Every structure is written in C-alpha cells, then in structure tokens.
C-alpha cells in the first residue's frame, strides 16, 4: 500500500530582520487568522541563538493548507510577515510527514530541529515503525514526541519536542541500548549529509 501522510507541514526558515516584529506577527496569526483556518493542527516557531527564524505549521492535509492560502487575510499576513525575513529565506511544503510519540507538543520547553538530506526515502520507511518509536520512548523519556518531515527536494527536518533542555542534554549523554544503537546506525546510512541542528530554547507553541 502506498504511503499516505495524515499531515501537511509548511516550514519557513530564514534570518530574522526584526525578531520582535516576527513574534508579534506570529501571535497575530494565532489570534486573528487561526480561528478560521480549517484543518489547522498547530504551529511551532521560534528563533535560534544566531537569529534564524523557523516555523512549522501543521495542517491535516495539503488541500486544507492550500484552501487557507487562498484567503485574502492569509495572503496579506504572509506578505507583511515575509518582509521581516532576509530575502533568501526558504519555504518547504511537505505532505510526507511521520509522527512519533505525541508529535508536536505544546508542553515542550525545548525543541530541537535536525536537518539533513535523504539518500533513499523508501529505504527509510522500515526505520520509522511503531517498534522503534516505542523503543526510543523507553530509552529517552525526556522526548515527548516529534515529526519526521520530508522536503520535496530530498531534504528532511526532524523536529523533536523535549520536556526541558536540561532533560534533553542529560538524555543524550546516556549510552543508548545496544540493539537500539544498531538500529539507529543502520538508519543513518540512508542520509547523505551531516546533520545541522537548530535549537529553539524559547519555542512559540500554538494549537487549536
């Protein structure tokens, strides 16, 4: 059976020209536009220490997000908000999304985004199973959940939601069980690039 995602995630990423204005714009979207956005599931956004803005907006389907894009208020908000980013910002519309744990969580105090490129998408599917997700949950109780998001150009963003940054750092310092490490090492063979990490230490978290 072909893979069918139950979520569409739009990623916006770029250097912030005005971090304060960006926060205001995101808050305004939640306050004024989100109530009328049918199919909207949630948003995670924030700024890294070097001023990179990243947002992940979750809709239940590609159709739902495109329907929202056609609204005049949405177009006007995006025109004003995109002007707050440097001109070389990126937008990735991603209908290939896999959820683990609780997925995007508003209870997280720390969110880490891991970006890399995929060598073999189909080869990765056996590694994102309920078995691995359960094993990871047991090995890393600091992880609330997350999203594995495939970009149309072959890139990928893995969004991991942690209880706190302190818990996450402690968890990553502990040795991984041997069988889980072997599983993860085999998974890494399906990526082609070194991972880049983006830490949101003050994540902006919204849901309906």
N, C-alpha and C positions, 0 to 999 in steps of 0.2 A: 504494500500500500504506500503511495507517495506521501511524503511528509506534509502535514498541514499545520501551520502555526495558528495559534489562537490569539495572537497578539501582533500588533504592528508598533514598532518603536521608531521614533524620529530622534536622531542625535544631532545636536547643534554644538559646534566646538570652534572656539577661536579666542584670540586675545581680547580682553575687555578694554574698551576705550574709557568707560566710565562704570566702574563696579557698582557704585551706589545706585546709579540710574538703572542698571540692569536688574538689581534686586527689586527696585520699585516696579519695573516693568513686569517681572515675573509675578510679583504679588498682585499686580493689577489684573493680569491674565486670570489668575485663580479667582479673584474676587468678582470680576465682571464678565469674563468670557467662559470660564469653565462650567458654570451652571447650565449653559445652553449647548455645551459640546457633547452631543450624544455619542456614546461609546467610549468616552474618555475614561481611562482606568487609573491614571496617576502621573505624577511628574517628579523627577529627581533632578536637581540642578545645584550649581554652586561654583565656587572659584577655587582653584589651586593656589598654592603659595606664590607661584610665578605669574599670577593674573590670568591664567587660562580659564575661560568660562566653558562649562559643559552642561548641557541639559539633555535628559532622556524623557521624552513624552510618550506615554503608553496609551494606545487605543486598542479596542478589541478587534479591529480589522483594518485593512488597507482602505476599504470602502468608507469606513467611519471617519478616518483621518482626512481623506480627500473631500468628503462631504463637508467637514468642518472648514477646510481650506477655502471653500467657495464662498464662505460668509464674508460680507464686507468688513465687519468689525475685526475678524481674524486677519484679513489682508492688511488692514490699516495698522493693527497692532504689530504685525510682523515687519512691516516697512519701517516703523519707528524703532522697533527693538533691534533689528539687524543693523541699523545705523550706529548702534552702540558697540559694535564689534569691528575689529580690523577687517579690511577688505578681503583678506584671504581666508575667511572662516569657512568651515566645511559643514555641509548638511548631508546626513545619511538617512535615507528612508529604508527601513529594514522590516520586511514582512517575515523573515526567517528568524524566529526568536524561540528559545527554550528557557523555561523557568526551572529553578531549583529552590528547594526549601520554600519559604514564604514568598519568593520573588521579591519585587520591590517593596520595601517595608518603611512605613513612616516612623517606626520605633527606633530605627538605627541612629546611632550618634556619630558613626563614621562610615563613609562609603569609599571604596577603592575601585577605580576603573582600570582595567588591564586591556591594552590594545596590542594586537598582533595581526599577522596575516595567515590565511589558511592555505595549506597545500592541497588538502583533499577533504572537501566538505562531507561527502558520503562516508568516507572512512572515519570521520569523527563521530558519526551518529551512535555507534555502539558504546562510546565512552560517556555519553550523556544519558545514562539509564537510571532508573529508579534505584537500582542496586548501588551504583556509585554515589548517587546523591545521598542515600541513607548512610553509607559508609563515611562520607565526608561530614555529614551532620554529627555522627558519633565521634569522629576524630577532632572536629572543630566546633564545639558548642558555642563559640563566640560568633559563628556565622549564622545570621538569621535566615539568609537566603540570597537569591540573586538572579541575574539574567545572562544568558549567553546569546549575544546579538550578532548576527552575521550581516556584514555590509554587502551591498550588491557588487562592489568592486573586488571582493575577496578578502577584505579586512574583517576584523572581528573586535567587538568590545565585550568584555566580561565585567559586569557590574556586580560587586559583592557588597552586601549590606551587613555590617558588624554591630554588635551590641555597643562597644566602645573601641576607640583606637588602642587603649591600653590592653584590652582583652585580645584584640587582633594581633598586636605585637607579641604578646605572651604566647598566643596560639601558634604563630608562625615559627617561634623559637623551639617548639617541642618537636621531637622526632616523629615523623609520620610512620604509621604501621607499615611493615614491610610489604604486605600484599597491596595496600593502597598506593604506596610509593611506586611499585612496579606498574600498576595500572596507570598512574599519572605520567610516569616516564614514557610509557607507550603512547599515551595521548599526545604528549609534546612532539612526537615525531611527525604529527600531522600539521604542524605550523612551520612557516618558512622564515620567520623573522624573530629577532629578540623582542621581548615584550617591553612596552612602555607603560609606566604606572602613573596614575593621576589620583591624588588623594584629596577627597573632599572632607575636610576636618569640621566644617560647619555646613553640612548638607541642607539644602532647601527641599523639603519633602512635602508633597501635596497629594491628596487623593479625594475622590468624591465624598 
